[in-house]
Amino acid sequence: MKERPEIPIIRREEEIELHPGKIVYVEGTYEQEDVRMVQESPKTLFLGHVVVVLEDGCRVFLYPPGRDEALRSKEEIRQFEHKKVSVLGRIYPTIPQDGTIQIAPCLEDIQSIEMV
């Protein structure tokens, strides 16, 4: 039987650069994110976009904000918001989306989200 390689765990921004485009676990706090480019009022507006906040404060998006998958379900948000999670997916140092203004790490190909 072939041995399965261990999947890296990302907890700090500096670790993302070691695994660009690779499948990893990202561990941090699940939080909603206001992704409006121009905020017309100071009130925060959540539309269903989510980030995982790493221990150093780095915010990792779950999918590029312009993609349908970036809008997480209300059920998922209720289950995980403000909780420490481990998300299995493909990590990118910056959002892999043409024309994006935000410069932040991003996960795609998400396979699972679990509390830790």
Summary of the structure (lengths in Angstrom):
residues: 116
radius of gyration: 14.2
end to end distance: 29.4
largest distance: 58.4
contacts: 311
relative contact order: 0.25
helix: 12%
strand: 34%
